[in-house]
Amino acid sequence: MIATCNPPASNATAPETFSTVRPRYAVTGGPEAYVVRVELPGVPKDAVSIDIDKNILSITGTRKNAVPESWKPLHRELNELGYTLRLKLNAPVDEDKLNAQLADGVLTLTLPFREAAKPRRIEVN
């Protein structure tokens, strides 16, 4: 889903636009955890937010254009961009053991399953 809004422009001759898009992602899973990889190019660590509520994983991030105020834009194709991704998790995860790393524009989340959600073998007597 793409939503576009126009924030107050700092320069009336060059209005800026802000778009929100769903980032590209991949989810893999094994018997112990989900691994979610999300492409967030140009987003610094402090601009990423990760939340889990009722088995819904929400990831947001914002790429801002840091340009000195004294600069006058001559041409701009890189606008500020927001990323939003919401995924429903099929198994409950252990929120105390989550791991998130951001490197080279890729966020990697490791979401270990809770013990009760892990597959187990039952012996027949």
BANU-878118 format. One record per residue (C-alpha): residue number from 0; residue in one letter; x, y, z. Coordinates in Angstrom, 2 decimals. Layout:
BEGIN
- NUM|A|X|Y|Z;
...
//
This chain:
BEGIN
- 0|M|0.00|0.00|0.00;
- 1|I|1.35|3.41|-0.90;
- 2|A|0.13|6.53|0.89;
- 3|T|1.30|9.98|-0.11;
- 4|C|0.95|13.18|1.83;
- 5|N|2.49|16.61|1.48;
- 6|P|4.11|17.92|4.70;
- 7|P|4.67|21.66|5.04;
- 8|A|7.25|22.59|2.43;
- 9|S|10.37|24.39|3.58;
- 10|N|10.78|25.96|0.14;
- 11|A|7.67|27.03|-1.78;
- 12|T|9.36|26.53|-5.15;
- 13|A|10.43|22.92|-4.42;
- 14|P|7.75|21.11|-2.38;
- 15|E|8.84|17.85|-0.84;
- 16|T|6.70|14.73|-0.82;
- 17|F|6.69|11.97|1.72;
- 18|S|5.68|8.47|0.69;
- 19|T|5.15|5.33|2.71;
- 20|V|5.77|1.99|1.02;
- 21|R|5.90|-1.67|1.98;
- 22|P|9.54|-2.80|1.89;
- 23|R|10.72|-5.97|0.17;
- 24|Y|11.12|-8.83|2.64;
- 25|A|11.72|-12.57|3.03;
- 26|V|10.63|-14.86|5.84;
- 27|T|12.25|-18.21|6.51;
- 28|G|11.48|-20.59|9.31;
- 29|G|12.81|-23.68|10.93;
- 30|P|11.96|-25.72|14.01;
- 31|E|13.45|-23.10|16.36;
- 32|A|12.68|-19.64|14.93;
- 33|Y|11.49|-17.36|12.17;
- 34|V|14.10|-15.25|10.39;
- 35|V|12.74|-12.11|8.73;
- 36|R|14.93|-10.06|6.38;
- 37|V|13.64|-6.62|5.38;
- 38|E|15.25|-4.21|2.91;
- 39|L|15.44|-0.71|4.44;
- 40|P|17.93|1.18|2.26;
- 41|G|19.12|4.48|3.70;
- 42|V|17.38|3.98|7.06;
- 43|P|19.62|4.44|10.13;
- 44|K|19.23|2.24|13.22;
- 45|D|17.63|5.01|15.28;
- 46|A|14.86|5.45|12.67;
- 47|V|13.66|1.82|12.85;
- 48|S|10.82|0.69|15.12;
- 49|I|9.91|-2.96|15.71;
- 50|D|6.82|-4.00|17.69;
- 51|I|5.01|-7.28|18.34;
- 52|D|1.44|-7.18|19.62;
- 53|K|-0.96|-10.16|19.55;
- 54|N|1.27|-12.07|17.07;
- 55|I|1.40|-9.10|14.67;
- 56|L|4.94|-7.98|13.81;
- 57|S|5.11|-4.29|12.85;
- 58|I|8.25|-2.76|11.36;
- 59|T|8.55|0.92|10.47;
- 60|G|11.48|2.98|9.30;
- 61|T|12.14|6.39|7.81;
- 62|R|14.78|7.51|5.35;
- 63|K|15.40|11.24|5.65;
- 64|N|17.41|13.51|3.40;
- 65|A|19.89|15.38|5.55;
- 66|V|20.75|18.54|3.64;
- 67|P|22.05|21.76|5.19;
- 68|E|19.35|24.43|5.44;
- 69|S|21.48|26.89|3.48;
- 70|W|21.43|24.63|0.40;
- 71|K|18.90|25.31|-2.31;
- 72|P|17.76|22.14|-4.11;
- 73|L|18.41|22.23|-7.84;
- 74|H|16.96|18.81|-8.58;
- 75|R|15.61|16.13|-6.26;
- 76|E|14.60|12.55|-6.98;
- 77|L|15.32|11.17|-3.50;
- 78|N|12.51|12.26|-1.21;
- 79|E|11.97|11.25|2.36;
- 80|L|10.53|7.76|2.44;
- 81|G|8.74|5.76|5.10;
- 82|Y|8.63|1.97|5.21;
- 83|T|5.83|0.05|6.93;
- 84|L|5.50|-3.72|7.14;
- 85|R|2.98|-5.74|9.19;
- 86|L|3.15|-9.53|9.31;
- 87|K|0.93|-11.99|11.15;
- 88|L|3.01|-14.61|12.94;
- 89|N|1.53|-18.12|12.89;
- 90|A|3.32|-19.19|16.08;
- 91|P|3.94|-17.29|19.31;
- 92|V|7.52|-16.04|19.64;
- 93|D|9.66|-15.63|22.75;
- 94|E|9.82|-11.84|22.99;
- 95|D|12.67|-11.97|25.53;
- 96|K|15.01|-13.66|23.02;
- 97|L|14.38|-11.53|19.92;
- 98|N|17.41|-10.34|17.97;
- 99|A|17.51|-7.48|15.43;
- 100|Q|20.47|-6.35|13.34;
- 101|L|20.66|-3.67|10.65;
- 102|A|23.58|-3.90|8.22;
- 103|D|24.00|-2.64|4.66;
- 104|G|20.35|-1.57|4.45;
- 105|V|18.98|-4.98|5.47;
- 106|L|17.22|-5.56|8.79;
- 107|T|17.54|-9.17|10.00;
- 108|L|15.18|-10.29|12.77;
- 109|T|15.48|-13.63|14.54;
- 110|L|12.23|-14.51|16.27;
- 111|P|12.63|-17.68|18.39;
- 112|F|9.48|-19.69|19.07;
- 113|R|8.15|-20.10|22.58;
- 114|E|8.77|-23.56|24.03;
- 115|A|5.07|-24.45|23.78;
- 116|A|5.05|-23.66|20.03;
- 117|K|8.12|-25.77|19.14;
- 118|P|7.47|-29.12|17.50;
- 119|R|8.01|-32.09|19.76;
- 120|R|8.07|-35.82|19.38;
- 121|I|5.69|-37.93|21.42;
- 122|E|6.70|-41.44|22.32;
- 123|V|4.07|-44.16|22.04;
- 124|N|3.93|-46.50|25.03;
//
